[in-house]
Amino acid sequence: MIPAGGSTGTSGAAAVYEIRVAGLVPDDALEDLGAMSVEPAPVSTVLLRPIIDQSDLLGVLARLRTLGLEVIEVRRVRRRPEPGPQER
């Protein structure tokens, strides 16, 4: 959830958000969504992505909807995504 005023952090740096979607996300969709870490989970996929502001978050959510992916959960996390074998 974004604090009142739309800011994602006090330092101006992008906050990292975890976006959980139902099922697996196809590779071409991951490329389309931009750089992020991907953590496949049972019957869902967890996407970790830096989000600059509320407009950026809404854009990512709109793109997921356009791709026909069901968003299950969105939450702000403090950690930065770590490079993984499927990092995009």
Secondary structure, 3 states (H helix, E strand, C coil): CCCCCCCCCCCCCCEEEEEEEECCCCHHHHHHHCCCEEEEECCEEEEEEEECCHHHHHHHHHHHHHCCCCEEEEEEECCCCCCCCCCC
